[in-house]
Structure formats: structure tokens, C-alpha cells
Amino acid sequence: MREQYRSESFTEDSLAADPMDQFAAWFRQVAAGGMLHEPNAMVVSTATPEGRPSSRTVLLKMYDTRGFVFFTNYGSRKGRELTANPYVSLLFPWHPLARQVIVTGTAARVAREETVGYFRTRPHGSQLGAWASDQSTVIGSREELTARYEELSARYPEGEKVPAPPHWGGFRVVPDTIEFWQGHENRLHDRLRYVREGGEDTGWRVERLCP
């Protein structure tokens, strides 16, 4: 299967000075166009200290000048791997627009107050689900999982405040590189990558990569 991408030009002179501003511009276009379901879905790739990788789709919940934030059970596979090895990659696969954004960087837990603040915005059922699921562990049956949920639902009925689980919270990915990929005909894609020049408070340089 093969497709010819026909897209608008994407050149260095069209880039924002800061990659997070460029991401915001592309994200607004994707979200406003209605072409994608859950445009904030991203593939998060982690690895053990020995280098064994794993990937899964996670929803981006916040982004700003500091980086990209998602939430998870800290005892999940990705949570354990990021605790042992903070290097991470994010991929936003916006295929209908022939675009991708690829991020590499390091992940660190967000402040507890950020986690609690976000948790309070989740639907009641999602709050209960964070308690019910011991993410990434083996469970005997779906009935066992739903029984846990029903027990929590009885303890915290709709309208009752659900505390944020201590084992659940956010990770912020601070980027070292952010690549913006725009597909074109004949596989002559544009790949423009921002690379951090030094520490978090330093600037960025832009590289063009061969497709």
C-alpha cells in the first residue's frame, strides 16, 4: 500500500522561534479541522535501564513552555520504566494531514498539587477507574475489575469527592529535540528538527533532515 502525500510547503522561514509555539500552531490546526479523533493521542515510548523498549498510546493533557504532560498510574509499566530510566520519546501521528511530531526528552513527575488539580477535573467514573485499576498487573477476569469499580462506586457515589490516588499522577516530558514532519510527494518529506543548545534555559537550533 502506498500513497502520494500532497501537502503545503513547510520551510525554515515559516517556523516559530520556539518549538512549543510551533507545536501549538500545528495542534490548533489539527484540533480545529475535525479530521482526527482525539488529536491529543500520542505514542509514548519508554525503555528499561537495559534498553528494552515498550510503547503505548496515551492522551496529552497539558503542554506549555516547560513541556508535555500526561497522567498515569506510577506503578504501571511506563511509570516504573520512567522512574528507572527517564529518557522518553513521544510521537503524534497525525496521518490524515500527512504530519507527525516526534519528541525526545526526559520525564519527571509533576508536583503533587498539579496532579490533584487535574484529577479534580476528571469525570467521576474516570476518578474511580484510577483507583480500581492496578494498571499493567495481571488480573483474573473483567468481572474482578468491575467488582472493584462497583465497590468504589458505592463508597464514593456521584457527587462525593474522590481523593487523588497516591500512586497516580503526572509526568512532564521536557524536550531535548522536537521534529516536525510534513509529508510530500515522491517521499521528499520535510523534516525540521529543533535541538536544544544546552540546558532548559537555553535556545534552540533548527536542523533539516533528509526524509
N, C-alpha and C positions, 0 to 999 in steps of 0.2 A: 504494500500500500504506500502510495506516495502522493504528496500534494504540493502544488506550487503556491508559495506564500506571496500575496500581493499586498504590500503594506506601504505606508507613508515613509518617507526618508527619515533617518534618525542619525544625526551627526553631532559632533562635539559642540558646535556652536549653539545647539538647541538645549544643551544640558543646563540644569541648575547648578549653582556653585557647590551646593551641599547635597550629598546623595539622599538624605532623608527628605529634602524638599522635592527632589526628582521622584522619589518613591511616592510621596503624597500626591504629586501631579498624576502619575500613572494610575495610582489606586483610585483616585476620584473618577478618572475616565472609565475604568473598568467597572466600578460600582454603579456609576450613573447610567451606563449603557444598557444594563439589563441583560447582557449576553451571558453572564455567568451566575450560577447558583453558588452562593457563599464565596465571593471573591476573596474573602479573608482566609480561605483554606490554604494551608501551606504544608509542605512536606518537611518534617523535622528529622534530621539525621544526626545520630549520636554514635559514640563508639566506646567500648570498654577501654581500660588502660592498655590492654593487649592489642587493641586495634580492630576488634571485631565489631562491625557496624550494624546498625539497625535503623529503620525508617518507619515513620507513620505520619498520617495526616492529622494536623492539629489546627484549631482556629486561632488566628491572630486576634487579640483582644485590645491591644493598645500599641501605638507607636508614637514616638516623638524624637527629639534630637538625641536622646540617650540610647535609643534602640527599639527593639521589637519585644513585646511582652505576650506570653501565653501562660495558661494556668494548667496545673496537673496535680495528680497525687505524687508526692515526693517519693513514695515507696514504689512507684511504677518503674518499669524498665528504664524509660527515658530519664526519670527522676534520679534513679540510682546511678545511671551512667554519667549524667551531667554532674552529679556530686563527686564522682571519682575522676572524671575527665571532662572539664568544662568546654572543650572545643566542640563546636556545633556548626551545622550547615542548615540553612533554610532555603526552600525552593517554592516560589509562587508560580504555578503552571497555568498561565492564562492563555491556553491554546487557541480559543476562538479568535483572539486578537493577534495571534502569532507572536506572543510576548512571554517572556519569562523574567523573573528577578531571582538572582541567586546570591545568597548572603553567606559569608563565613565570618565567624567571630567566636566570642566566648560568652558563656551563660553564667549568670549568678542569680540567686534568689532575690526577689524584690522584698522591700520592707514589709513587715507583718501588717502594718496599717494599710498598705496598698492592697494586700490580699483581702483583708477584711472588707475594705471599701468596695472592691469589685464583687466579692461574694454576696454582699447585700443586694446587688443589682440583678443577680441570677433569679430565674423563676423558682418558685417554691420547690417544684419537683426536681429541678437540677440541683438545688441545695441538698435535698435528701439523697439524691443519687451520689453526690460526692462522699457522703457518709456510708452509703450502702455498698459501694463497690471498693473492694480491696484490689485496686487496679493491677493488672498483669499477673495476679496469682491464680492458681488453678482452683476451680470451683466445681462441685459435683453436678449441678444442674441449674437450669434457669429458674426453676421453682425455688431453689435455695436463695438465689439473688432477689427474686420478687418478695420472698418471705421477709428478708432483711428490710426491704423497702417498706413493706406494709407495717412492719413493727415500728419503723421510724416515723411513718406517716401517722400512726396512732399516737406516738409520743409528741410529735410536732405537727398538729393539724394546721390546715391552711389558715394563715393569719398569725400563727405563732412564730416568734423569732427563732431562727435556726442558727446556732453558733457556727462559725467557720471551723472546719476540722483542723486540728493542729498539724496533721500530716499532709495537708493540701495547701497549695499556694502557687505563686507566680515565679517565672523565670524571665529575666530580661537578657536578651541577646544583644551584646554590644558589638557592632560590626567592625571587622578589620578590612573587609572588601565587600562591595555591593556591585554586582554585574547586572546591567540592563541589556537584555537580549531581544532583538527585534528581527523576526523572520522576513526573508526576501526571496525573490525568485532565484532559481538556479543555485540554491543553497549559499548564496552570497549574503549571509545574515550580518547584521550589525551587532557587535558585542562591545559595549563600552563599560569598562570596569573602573570604579572608584577604589583607590587603595589608600589607606590611612598612612600618612607620612611618618608618624611617630606615635605618641600616646593619645589618650582620648581627647585632649585639648588642642591637638594639632590639626593641620589642614589635610587636604586630600589631593592626590594627583589622579589624572584620568588616563587610562591606557585603552587602546583599541586592540582587540584580539582577533586573530583570524578565525573565521567560522568553522 
